[in-house]
């Protein structure tokens, strides 16, 4: 074949298609039906079973709902902490204020962005780094260490103290206007620099800029309370009221989870990364001066053992994955055998995890909680997931992940240090290798 497609080529392509009756059957089905439903593999679907050998004892009955926002990483982190507060106070249900979390995150991301602009004043405006910095300065997504930064600086509060607003649950327009303002501010700071402004002048101007962002957040999300009261009835109907709390009081005194004892493991088998190496990501974060992104790149079996060990000990696990692949939202199942795409399209899809990452076919997109695992002998078979998309789909909002899906599309898990062997803990004592911000491991869960 020559460089351009010729009429002869077209005739050859048509002949290939017409000689395969299975493709015509697929065409007839797909023109009137959902691709996901047509490709569903009955042999995999009939084995869906939401029972597990090991389930954390305090699993929540009702899942949360992030609605039309990309706050999954925050929901997953807060859902992890709500297990602890429900156990401590014998609560049937509880939710933290995801709106307060969002307010703090947006404000800090705005400052982080402007500081990144100040640190790159001599970069050409059209450099790859600058184009990356201005692309999504306050997107909803995040990473585990970013969640810890917010908790440690701002604390948290019950949802009753700062409930959801329309904009927190439908964040696209709010993000659009704050992003537009931040790009305007970035251009102003760089212009001031070209005219000889000193760093102190830039920082003074930045303070005025952040006051604008703060006001925009108040307009969209409401004003965060400085103090609040928390009252509830436990499972035994006993009433309790705790008055005059601050967000940091609530976080430090009423939630028995030490987030700083948890570490993030990734599985990234790319050719430019080593296994058993410590990584961070440049220019990625939210709280200036907070914890840097910190990953230990390990083999998938290391991730599985640590995750299963945590769940068997009764502790849920925050994780990040590529949720869009080999997943049916209504059925609530992630399984590499769930769809028979080769049968539908008449071609095999032979791209491995390493190549998917290197050629942009897969990246971490979503964060959730693992709350159960099914183990037979020494083999993990499937995993149970607490999602944050409401109760529709799966088992009232809980999803099922098969072990082979874990291998292929799981990218990171967060487990307590006590569930990790010394050789893994030692990885975190080394200086971290800095990855560029556009690296696949710099993707944010949304």
C-alpha positions as CSV (number, residue, x, y, z in Angstrom):
1,X,0.0,0.0,0.0
2,X,1.2,3.5,-0.8
3,X,1.1,6.5,1.5
4,X,-2.4,7.6,0.4
5,X,-5.6,5.4,0.4
6,X,-6.5,4.5,-3.2
7,X,-9.9,3.4,-4.7
8,X,-8.3,-0.1,-5.0
9,X,-7.6,-0.1,-1.3
10,X,-11.3,0.8,-0.6
11,X,-12.5,-2.1,-2.7
12,X,-10.1,-4.4,-0.8
13,X,-11.4,-3.1,2.5
14,X,-15.0,-3.6,1.4
15,X,-14.3,-7.2,0.4
16,X,-12.7,-8.0,3.7
17,X,-15.8,-6.6,5.5
18,X,-18.4,-8.3,3.3
19,X,-16.7,-11.8,3.6
20,X,-17.3,-11.8,7.4
21,X,-21.0,-12.3,8.1
22,X,-20.3,-11.8,11.8
23,X,-19.4,-8.1,11.2
24,X,-22.7,-7.5,9.4
25,X,-24.5,-9.0,12.4
26,X,-22.6,-6.7,14.7
27,X,-23.5,-3.7,12.5
28,X,-27.2,-4.6,12.6
29,X,-27.1,-4.9,16.4
30,X,-25.0,-1.8,17.1
31,X,-27.1,0.6,14.9
32,X,-30.0,0.1,17.3
33,X,-28.5,-0.9,20.6
34,X,-25.9,0.0,23.2
35,X,-22.4,-1.3,22.3
36,X,-21.9,-2.3,26.0
37,X,-25.1,-4.4,26.0
38,X,-24.4,-6.0,22.6
39,X,-20.9,-7.0,23.6
40,X,-21.8,-8.4,27.0
41,X,-20.4,-11.8,27.6
42,X,-23.0,-14.1,29.1
43,X,-20.5,-16.5,30.6
44,X,-18.9,-13.6,32.6
45,X,-22.2,-11.9,33.4
46,X,-23.8,-15.0,34.9
47,X,-21.0,-15.3,37.4
48,X,-21.6,-11.9,39.0
49,X,-21.9,-12.6,42.8
50,X,-21.8,-9.8,45.4
51,X,-20.7,-12.1,48.2
52,X,-17.1,-12.0,49.6
53,X,-15.1,-14.0,52.1
54,X,-13.7,-11.0,53.9
55,X,-15.7,-7.7,54.4
56,X,-14.7,-4.8,56.7
57,X,-17.0,-4.9,59.7
58,X,-18.3,-1.3,59.5
59,X,-19.2,-1.1,55.8
60,X,-21.7,1.7,55.1
61,X,-25.2,0.7,53.9
62,X,-25.7,3.9,51.9
63,X,-23.1,5.2,49.4
64,X,-22.4,8.9,48.7
65,X,-23.0,10.8,45.5
66,X,-20.6,13.2,43.9
67,X,-23.1,14.0,41.2
68,X,-21.8,16.1,38.3
69,X,-18.5,16.9,39.9
70,X,-15.0,15.3,39.8
71,X,-14.5,15.0,43.6
72,X,-14.2,11.2,43.7
73,X,-10.8,11.4,45.4
74,X,-12.1,13.6,48.2
75,X,-15.3,11.5,48.5
76,X,-13.2,8.4,48.8
77,X,-11.0,9.9,51.4
78,X,-13.9,11.3,53.4
79,X,-15.7,7.9,53.1
80,X,-12.6,6.3,54.5
81,X,-12.8,8.6,57.5
82,X,-16.5,8.2,58.0
83,X,-16.0,4.5,58.7
84,X,-13.9,5.5,61.7
85,X,-16.3,8.1,63.0
86,X,-19.3,5.8,62.6
87,X,-17.5,3.1,64.5
88,X,-16.4,5.5,67.3
89,X,-19.8,7.0,67.9
90,X,-21.9,3.9,66.9
91,X,-23.6,5.8,64.0
92,X,-25.8,4.2,61.4
93,X,-25.1,6.9,58.8
94,X,-22.9,9.9,58.5
95,X,-21.4,12.2,55.8
96,X,-18.7,14.8,56.0
97,X,-19.1,18.1,54.2
98,X,-17.8,17.4,50.7
99,X,-18.6,21.1,49.9
100,X,-16.2,22.4,52.6
101,X,-13.5,20.0,51.3
102,X,-14.1,21.4,47.8
103,X,-14.0,25.0,49.0
104,X,-10.6,24.5,50.7
105,X,-9.2,22.6,47.7
106,X,-10.2,25.2,45.1
107,X,-8.7,28.1,47.2
108,X,-5.5,26.2,47.7
109,X,-5.3,25.1,44.1
110,X,-5.6,28.7,43.1
111,X,-2.7,29.7,45.3
112,X,-0.7,26.7,44.1
113,X,-1.3,27.7,40.5
114,X,-0.3,31.3,41.0
115,X,2.9,30.2,42.9
116,X,3.7,28.0,40.0
117,X,3.3,31.0,37.7
118,X,5.6,33.0,39.9
119,X,8.2,30.2,39.8
120,X,8.1,30.0,36.0
121,X,8.1,33.7,35.1
122,X,10.9,33.4,32.6
123,X,9.3,30.4,30.8
124,X,8.0,31.2,27.3
125,X,4.2,31.5,27.4
126,X,3.9,28.7,24.8
127,X,6.3,26.2,26.4
128,X,5.0,22.8,27.2
129,X,5.2,23.5,30.9
130,X,3.3,26.8,30.6
131,X,0.6,25.2,28.4
132,X,0.2,22.4,31.0
133,X,0.0,24.9,34.0
134,X,-2.7,27.0,32.4
135,X,-4.7,24.0,31.0
136,X,-6.7,23.1,34.2
137,X,-5.5,25.1,37.2
138,X,-8.4,24.2,39.5
139,X,-9.9,21.0,38.1
140,X,-11.9,18.9,40.5
141,X,-9.5,16.0,40.5
142,X,-6.8,15.1,43.0
143,X,-4.5,12.6,44.5
144,X,-4.2,11.0,47.9
145,X,-1.4,13.3,49.3
146,X,-3.5,16.3,48.2
147,X,-6.3,15.0,50.3
148,X,-4.1,14.6,53.3
149,X,-2.8,18.2,52.8
150,X,-6.3,19.6,53.0
151,X,-7.2,17.6,56.1
152,X,-4.1,18.5,57.9
153,X,-4.4,22.2,57.2
154,X,-8.2,22.8,57.2
155,X,-9.8,19.9,59.0
156,X,-13.3,18.8,58.2
157,X,-16.9,19.1,59.4
158,X,-20.2,17.2,59.1
159,X,-22.2,17.8,56.0
160,X,-24.9,19.4,58.1
161,X,-22.5,22.3,58.9
162,X,-21.9,23.1,55.2
163,X,-24.2,21.1,53.0
164,X,-23.9,20.7,49.2
165,X,-24.7,23.6,46.9
166,X,-25.9,23.3,43.3
167,X,-22.4,24.4,42.1
168,X,-20.5,21.9,44.3
169,X,-22.6,19.1,42.8
170,X,-22.4,20.6,39.2
171,X,-19.0,22.2,39.1
172,X,-18.3,22.8,35.4
173,X,-19.4,26.4,35.2
174,X,-17.8,27.4,38.5
175,X,-14.6,25.9,37.3
176,X,-14.8,27.6,34.0
177,X,-15.1,31.1,35.4
178,X,-12.5,30.7,38.2
179,X,-10.1,29.2,35.6
180,X,-10.7,32.2,33.3
181,X,-9.9,34.5,36.2
182,X,-6.8,32.6,37.1
183,X,-5.5,32.7,33.5
184,X,-6.1,36.5,33.6
185,X,-4.1,36.7,36.8
186,X,-1.3,34.6,35.4
187,X,-1.0,37.0,32.5
188,X,-1.0,40.0,34.8
189,X,1.8,38.5,37.0
190,X,4.0,37.8,34.1
191,X,3.4,41.3,32.6
192,X,4.4,42.8,36.0
193,X,7.6,40.7,35.9
194,X,8.5,41.9,32.4
195,X,8.1,45.5,33.7
196,X,10.6,44.9,36.6
197,X,8.2,44.2,39.5
198,X,9.9,42.6,42.6
199,X,8.8,39.3,44.1
200,X,7.3,41.1,47.1
201,X,5.1,43.2,44.7
202,X,4.0,40.0,42.9
203,X,3.1,38.3,46.2
204,X,1.2,41.4,47.3
205,X,-0.8,41.4,44.1
206,X,-1.4,37.6,44.5
207,X,-3.1,38.3,47.8
208,X,-5.6,40.6,46.1
209,X,-6.1,38.0,43.4
210,X,-6.9,35.3,45.9
211,X,-9.4,37.5,47.7
212,X,-11.3,37.6,44.4
213,X,-11.1,33.8,44.1
214,X,-12.3,33.5,47.7
215,X,-15.3,35.7,47.0
216,X,-16.2,33.7,43.9
217,X,-16.1,30.5,45.9
218,X,-18.3,32.0,48.5
219,X,-20.8,33.0,45.8
220,X,-20.8,29.4,44.4
221,X,-20.4,27.2,47.4
222,X,-21.4,29.3,50.4
223,X,-19.3,30.7,53.2
224,X,-17.5,28.1,55.4
225,X,-18.4,28.4,59.1
226,X,-15.6,29.0,61.5
227,X,-17.4,27.1,64.3
228,X,-20.4,24.7,64.3
229,X,-22.4,22.4,66.5
230,X,-22.7,18.6,65.8
231,X,-25.6,16.7,67.1
232,X,-26.7,13.1,66.4
233,X,-28.5,10.0,67.6
234,X,-26.5,6.8,67.6
235,X,-27.8,3.3,66.7
236,X,-29.3,3.0,70.2
237,X,-31.2,6.3,69.6
238,X,-29.1,8.0,72.2
239,X,-28.8,11.8,71.5
240,X,-25.6,13.7,71.8
241,X,-24.6,17.3,71.0
242,X,-21.1,18.7,70.8
243,X,-21.0,22.5,70.6
244,X,-18.6,25.2,69.3
245,X,-16.4,22.9,67.2
246,X,-13.8,24.2,64.7
247,X,-13.0,22.1,61.6
248,X,-9.6,21.2,63.1
249,X,-11.2,20.2,66.4
250,X,-13.5,17.9,64.6
251,X,-10.6,16.4,62.5
252,X,-8.1,16.0,65.4
253,X,-10.4,15.0,68.2
254,X,-13.3,13.0,66.7
255,X,-11.8,11.0,63.8
256,X,-9.5,8.2,64.8
257,X,-7.6,7.8,61.6
258,X,-4.0,8.9,61.2
259,X,-3.7,9.7,57.5
260,X,0.0,10.3,57.8
261,X,0.5,6.6,58.6
262,X,-0.8,5.7,55.1
263,X,1.4,5.4,52.0
264,X,0.6,5.2,48.3
265,X,1.7,2.3,46.2
266,X,1.5,2.4,42.4
267,X,1.9,-0.1,39.7
268,X,3.3,1.5,36.5
269,X,5.2,-0.9,34.3
270,X,6.4,1.8,31.8
271,X,9.8,1.5,30.2
272,X,10.9,4.8,31.7
273,X,10.2,3.7,35.3
274,X,11.9,1.2,37.6
275,X,10.1,-1.1,40.0
276,X,10.8,-0.6,43.7
277,X,11.6,3.1,43.1
278,X,10.3,6.2,44.8
279,X,8.5,8.8,42.6
280,X,7.0,12.2,42.8
281,X,5.4,14.5,40.2
282,X,6.7,18.0,39.5
283,X,4.2,21.0,39.7
284,X,1.4,18.7,41.0
285,X,-0.3,19.5,44.2
286,X,-2.7,21.8,45.9
287,X,-1.3,23.1,49.2
288,X,1.9,25.1,48.7
289,X,4.4,23.9,51.3
290,X,2.3,20.7,52.0
291,X,3.2,17.1,51.3
292,X,4.6,16.3,47.9
293,X,3.1,13.5,45.8
294,X,4.8,10.3,46.9
295,X,4.6,6.9,45.2
296,X,6.4,3.6,45.6
297,X,6.3,1.8,42.2
298,X,5.8,-1.9,43.0
299,X,4.7,-5.1,41.3
300,X,1.0,-5.7,41.2
301,X,1.1,-8.7,43.6
302,X,2.7,-6.5,46.2
303,X,-0.3,-4.1,45.9
304,X,-2.7,-7.0,46.2
305,X,-1.1,-8.5,49.3
306,X,-1.1,-5.2,51.1
307,X,-4.6,-4.4,50.1
308,X,-6.0,-7.8,51.1
309,X,-4.1,-7.7,54.4
310,X,-5.7,-4.3,55.2
311,X,-9.2,-5.5,54.4
312,X,-8.8,-8.7,56.4
313,X,-7.7,-6.5,59.3
314,X,-11.0,-4.5,58.9
315,X,-9.6,-1.4,57.2
316,X,-10.9,-0.1,53.8
317,X,-8.4,0.9,51.1
318,X,-8.4,4.1,49.0
319,X,-7.5,3.3,45.4
320,X,-7.2,4.9,41.9
321,X,-8.0,3.1,38.7
322,X,-9.1,3.6,35.1
323,X,-12.9,3.1,35.7
324,X,-14.0,3.5,32.1
325,X,-12.4,0.3,30.8
326,X,-14.2,-3.1,30.7
327,X,-16.9,-1.8,33.1
328,X,-20.7,-1.8,32.9
329,X,-22.1,1.0,35.1
330,X,-25.6,-0.4,35.5
331,X,-24.4,-3.9,36.3
332,X,-21.6,-2.5,38.4
333,X,-19.0,-4.9,37.3
334,X,-15.3,-4.5,36.3
335,X,-14.1,-7.6,34.5
336,X,-11.6,-8.3,31.7
337,X,-14.0,-11.0,30.4
338,X,-17.2,-8.9,30.7
339,X,-17.3,-7.9,27.0
340,X,-16.4,-9.9,23.9
341,X,-15.1,-7.1,21.8
342,X,-13.1,-9.4,19.3
343,X,-16.4,-11.1,18.5
344,X,-18.1,-7.7,17.9
345,X,-15.4,-6.2,15.8
346,X,-13.7,-9.2,14.3
347,X,-10.2,-8.2,15.6
348,X,-8.2,-8.9,18.7
349,X,-7.1,-6.1,21.0
350,X,-3.6,-7.0,22.1
351,X,-2.3,-4.0,24.0
352,X,-0.8,-4.7,27.4
353,X,-0.7,-2.4,30.4
354,X,2.7,-1.0,29.7
355,X,1.7,0.0,26.1
356,X,-1.7,1.4,27.3
357,X,0.2,3.8,29.6
358,X,2.9,4.7,27.1
359,X,0.5,5.3,24.2
360,X,-2.3,7.1,26.0
361,X,-4.9,4.3,26.0
362,X,-5.2,4.2,29.8
363,X,-4.6,6.4,32.8
364,X,-6.0,6.7,36.3
365,X,-9.4,8.4,36.2
366,X,-11.3,7.6,39.3
367,X,-10.8,7.0,43.1
368,X,-12.9,4.8,45.3
369,X,-12.8,2.5,48.4
370,X,-12.1,-1.2,48.5
371,X,-14.2,-2.7,51.4
372,X,-14.1,-6.5,50.7
373,X,-12.1,-9.2,49.1
374,X,-13.0,-12.8,48.1
375,X,-10.1,-15.2,48.8
376,X,-9.9,-18.9,48.0
377,X,-6.9,-20.5,49.5
378,X,-4.1,-18.0,48.8
379,X,-5.8,-16.6,45.7
380,X,-7.7,-13.3,45.6
381,X,-10.7,-13.7,43.3
382,X,-12.7,-10.5,43.4
383,X,-13.0,-7.2,45.3
384,X,-15.9,-5.1,46.5
385,X,-15.9,-1.3,45.9
386,X,-17.7,1.5,47.7
387,X,-18.3,4.1,44.9
388,X,-19.5,7.7,45.1
389,X,-22.1,7.7,42.3
390,X,-25.2,7.1,44.3
391,X,-27.1,3.9,44.8
392,X,-27.9,3.2,41.2
393,X,-25.9,0.4,39.6
394,X,-24.2,-2.7,41.0
395,X,-25.3,-3.7,44.5
396,X,-27.0,-0.4,45.6
397,X,-23.9,1.6,44.5
398,X,-21.3,-1.0,45.5
399,X,-19.3,-2.3,42.5
400,X,-17.5,-5.6,41.9
401,X,-14.0,-5.8,40.5
402,X,-12.5,-9.1,39.4
403,X,-8.9,-10.0,40.1
404,X,-7.9,-9.9,36.5
405,X,-9.3,-6.4,36.2
406,X,-7.2,-5.4,39.2
407,X,-4.1,-6.6,37.3
408,X,-4.9,-4.5,34.2
409,X,-6.5,-1.2,35.3
410,X,-5.5,-0.7,39.0
411,X,-2.9,2.0,39.3
412,X,-2.6,2.9,43.0
413,X,-3.7,1.9,46.5
414,X,-3.2,3.6,49.8
415,X,-2.5,1.3,52.8
416,X,-1.3,1.8,56.4
417,X,2.4,1.3,57.0
418,X,1.8,-1.6,59.3
419,X,0.6,-3.7,56.3
420,X,3.7,-3.1,54.3
421,X,7.0,-5.2,54.4
422,X,10.2,-3.4,55.3
423,X,11.5,-3.6,51.7
424,X,8.5,-1.5,50.6
425,X,8.8,0.9,53.5
426,X,12.5,1.4,52.6
427,X,11.5,2.7,49.2
428,X,10.0,5.8,50.8
429,X,13.2,6.6,52.6
430,X,15.0,7.4,49.3
431,X,15.0,10.7,47.5
432,X,12.0,10.7,45.1
433,X,12.6,10.7,41.3
434,X,10.6,13.7,39.9
435,X,8.3,12.9,37.0
436,X,7.1,15.6,34.6
437,X,3.6,16.9,35.3
438,X,2.2,15.4,32.1
439,X,3.4,11.9,33.0
440,X,0.5,9.3,33.3
441,X,1.2,9.0,37.0
442,X,0.4,12.7,37.3
443,X,-3.2,12.2,36.3
444,X,-5.9,13.2,38.7
445,X,-8.8,11.1,39.9
446,X,-12.0,12.8,38.8
